[in-house]
Amino acid sequence: MEGEFLIPIFVVSVLFIGLPWIIFHYITKWKTAATLTNEDENLLDELHDVARRLDERMCTIERILQAENPNWRSIACDPADLSLEDRGAGTLGTRSNQPERRL
């Protein structure tokens, strides 16, 4: 008689206490893990400033090169022209990581 009384109490306590506790526990864990900390935000701001300064430097370098040699872009190596395919019959089997220069 006593065993029949304990089983429903156990099932009800697991359903109404244990299961919600587990669900709410993991919901709070997911919410805290998905947010950025102040340290992360400061790092992102710093990286954004560094990227902006590097972009400004590249623009300055390009202006200097343009003033010295107006068609420097046609002489420079264009990464879009580089490929992994062989460039001719003489280069079969030999590949280099150095760009091919055309003058």
Phi and psi in degrees as GROMACS dihedral restraints (atoms count N, CA, C in turn):
[ dihedral_restraints ]
;  ai    aj    ak    al  type     phi  dphi    fc
    3     4     5     6     1   -69.9    20    10
    4     5     6     7     1   -34.2    20    10
    6     7     8     9     1   -66.5    20    10
    7     8     9    10     1   -35.7    20    10
    9    10    11    12     1   -68.3    20    10
   10    11    12    13     1   -25.5    20    10
   12    13    14    15     1   -83.0    20    10
   13    14    15    16     1   -31.5    20    10
   15    16    17    18     1   -78.3    20    10
   16    17    18    19     1   -32.3    20    10
   18    19    20    21     1   -63.8    20    10
   19    20    21    22     1   -49.3    20    10
   21    22    23    24     1   -63.3    20    10
   22    23    24    25     1   -35.8    20    10
   24    25    26    27     1   -64.5    20    10
   25    26    27    28     1   -42.2    20    10
   27    28    29    30     1   -63.5    20    10
   28    29    30    31     1   -45.7    20    10
   30    31    32    33     1   -64.4    20    10
   31    32    33    34     1   -44.0    20    10
   33    34    35    36     1   -65.1    20    10
   34    35    36    37     1   -40.7    20    10
   36    37    38    39     1   -67.4    20    10
   37    38    39    40     1   -36.8    20    10
   39    40    41    42     1   -67.1    20    10
   40    41    42    43     1   -42.9    20    10
   42    43    44    45     1   -68.4    20    10
   43    44    45    46     1   -41.5    20    10
   45    46    47    48     1   -98.7    20    10
   46    47    48    49     1   -12.0    20    10
   48    49    50    51     1  -118.4    20    10
   49    50    51    52     1   -54.0    20    10
   51    52    53    54     1   -68.4    20    10
   52    53    54    55     1   -48.8    20    10
   54    55    56    57     1   -64.2    20    10
   55    56    57    58     1   -48.0    20    10
   57    58    59    60     1   -62.6    20    10
   58    59    60    61     1   -35.4    20    10
   60    61    62    63     1   -62.2    20    10
   61    62    63    64     1   -44.0    20    10
   63    64    65    66     1   -64.7    20    10
   64    65    66    67     1   -44.0    20    10
   66    67    68    69     1   -62.5    20    10
   67    68    69    70     1   -49.9    20    10
   69    70    71    72     1   -66.2    20    10
   70    71    72    73     1   -32.4    20    10
   72    73    74    75     1   -61.1    20    10
   73    74    75    76     1   -48.7    20    10
   75    76    77    78     1   -74.5    20    10
   76    77    78    79     1   -28.4    20    10
   78    79    80    81     1   -63.0    20    10
   79    80    81    82     1   -44.5    20    10
   81    82    83    84     1   -67.5    20    10
   82    83    84    85     1   -35.1    20    10
   84    85    86    87     1   -63.9    20    10
   85    86    87    88     1   -43.2    20    10
   87    88    89    90     1   -66.3    20    10
   88    89    90    91     1   -39.0    20    10
   90    91    92    93     1   -67.3    20    10
   91    92    93    94     1   -39.1    20    10
   93    94    95    96     1   -74.6    20    10
   94    95    96    97     1   -30.1    20    10
   96    97    98    99     1   -76.7    20    10
   97    98    99   100     1   -22.3    20    10
   99   100   101   102     1   -88.6    20    10
  100   101   102   103     1    -4.5    20    10
  102   103   104   105     1   -97.7    20    10
  103   104   105   106     1   155.6    20    10
  105   106   107   108     1   -87.9    20    10
  106   107   108   109     1   139.5    20    10
  108   109   110   111     1   -85.2    20    10
  109   110   111   112     1   169.0    20    10
  111   112   113   114     1   -61.4    20    10
  112   113   114   115     1   -35.9    20    10
  114   115   116   117     1   -64.1    20    10
  115   116   117   118     1   -41.5    20    10
  117   118   119   120     1   -64.0    20    10
  118   119   120   121     1   -41.9    20    10
  120   121   122   123     1   -64.8    20    10
  121   122   123   124     1   -40.1    20    10
  123   124   125   126     1   -64.1    20    10
  124   125   126   127     1   -40.2    20    10
  126   127   128   129     1   -64.1    20    10
  127   128   129   130     1   -41.8    20    10
  129   130   131   132     1   -64.2    20    10
  130   131   132   133     1   -40.1    20    10
  132   133   134   135     1   -63.0    20    10
  133   134   135   136     1   -42.3    20    10
  135   136   137   138     1   -64.6    20    10
  136   137   138   139     1   -43.2    20    10
  138   139   140   141     1   -64.6    20    10
  139   140   141   142     1   -36.4    20    10
  141   142   143   144     1   -65.0    20    10
  142   143   144   145     1   -42.3    20    10
  144   145   146   147     1   -63.9    20    10
  145   146   147   148     1   -41.5    20    10
  147   148   149   150     1   -63.5    20    10
  148   149   150   151     1   -43.3    20    10
  150   151   152   153     1   -64.1    20    10
  151   152   153   154     1   -40.0    20    10
  153   154   155   156     1   -64.2    20    10
  154   155   156   157     1   -42.9    20    10
  156   157   158   159     1   -65.2    20    10
  157   158   159   160     1   -40.2    20    10
  159   160   161   162     1   -64.4    20    10
  160   161   162   163     1   -38.2    20    10
  162   163   164   165     1   -64.4    20    10
  163   164   165   166     1   -41.3    20    10
  165   166   167   168     1   -63.5    20    10
  166   167   168   169     1   -39.3    20    10
  168   169   170   171     1   -64.4    20    10
  169   170   171   172     1   -42.1    20    10
  171   172   173   174     1   -63.1    20    10
  172   173   174   175     1   -39.1    20    10
  174   175   176   177     1   -64.2    20    10
  175   176   177   178     1   -39.7    20    10
  177   178   179   180     1   -64.6    20    10
  178   179   180   181     1   -44.0    20    10
  180   181   182   183     1   -62.8    20    10
  181   182   183   184     1   -42.6    20    10
  183   184   185   186     1   -64.6    20    10
  184   185   186   187     1   -37.4    20    10
  186   187   188   189     1   -65.1    20    10
  187   188   189   190     1   -40.9    20    10
  189   190   191   192     1   -63.7    20    10
  190   191   192   193     1   -46.5    20    10
  192   193   194   195     1   -63.2    20    10
  193   194   195   196     1   -38.2    20    10
  195   196   197   198     1   -65.3    20    10
  196   197   198   199     1   -36.9    20    10
  198   199   200   201     1   -69.8    20    10
  199   200   201   202     1   -35.8    20    10
  201   202   203   204     1   -78.6    20    10
  202   203   204   205     1   -40.6    20    10
  204   205   206   207     1  -144.4    20    10
  205   206   207   208     1   103.4    20    10
  207   208   209   210     1   -59.9    20    10
  208   209   210   211     1   -28.1    20    10
  210   211   212   213     1  -111.0    20    10
  211   212   213   214     1    44.7    20    10
  213   214   215   216     1   -69.5    20    10
  214   215   216   217     1   -26.3    20    10
  216   217   218   219     1   -67.0    20    10
  217   218   219   220     1   -33.6    20    10
  219   220   221   222     1   -72.7    20    10
  220   221   222   223     1   -22.8    20    10
  222   223   224   225     1   -86.6    20    10
  223   224   225   226     1   -32.7    20    10
  225   226   227   228     1   -69.0    20    10
  226   227   228   229     1   162.5    20    10
  228   229   230   231     1   -79.0    20    10
  229   230   231   232     1   124.4    20    10
  231   232   233   234     1   -97.5    20    10
  232   233   234   235     1   118.1    20    10
  234   235   236   237     1   -60.5    20    10
  235   236   237   238     1   -23.1    20    10
  237   238   239   240     1   -70.6    20    10
  238   239   240   241     1   -25.7    20    10
  240   241   242   243     1   -77.2    20    10
  241   242   243   244     1   -22.6    20    10
  243   244   245   246     1   -76.2    20    10
  244   245   246   247     1   138.2    20    10
  246   247   248   249     1  -147.5    20    10
  247   248   249   250     1   170.6    20    10
  249   250   251   252     1   -87.6    20    10
  250   251   252   253     1    -5.1    20    10
  252   253   254   255     1   -76.4    20    10
  253   254   255   256     1   154.4    20    10
  255   256   257   258     1   -67.8    20    10
  256   257   258   259     1   146.0    20    10
  258   259   260   261     1   -99.0    20    10
  259   260   261   262     1    -2.8    20    10
  261   262   263   264     1   175.4    20    10
  262   263   264   265     1   174.4    20    10
  264   265   266   267     1   -68.7    20    10
  265   266   267   268     1   -29.6    20    10
  267   268   269   270     1   -75.1    20    10
  268   269   270   271     1   -13.7    20    10
  270   271   272   273     1  -106.4    20    10
  271   272   273   274     1    14.0    20    10
  273   274   275   276     1   -61.2    20    10
  274   275   276   277     1   124.3    20    10
  276   277   278   279     1    86.2    20    10
  277   278   279   280     1   -13.3    20    10
  279   280   281   282     1  -116.6    20    10
  280   281   282   283     1   120.1    20    10
  282   283   284   285     1  -124.9    20    10
  283   284   285   286     1   144.8    20    10
  285   286   287   288     1  -127.7    20    10
  286   287   288   289     1   150.9    20    10
  288   289   290   291     1   -87.4    20    10
  289   290   291   292     1     1.7    20    10
  291   292   293   294     1   -85.8    20    10
  292   293   294   295     1   138.6    20    10
  294   295   296   297     1   -70.3    20    10
  295   296   297   298     1   150.7    20    10
  297   298   299   300     1   -82.4    20    10
  298   299   300   301     1   126.5    20    10
  300   301   302   303     1   -98.3    20    10
  301   302   303   304     1   131.4    20    10
  303   304   305   306     1  -121.3    20    10
  304   305   306   307     1   130.8    20    10
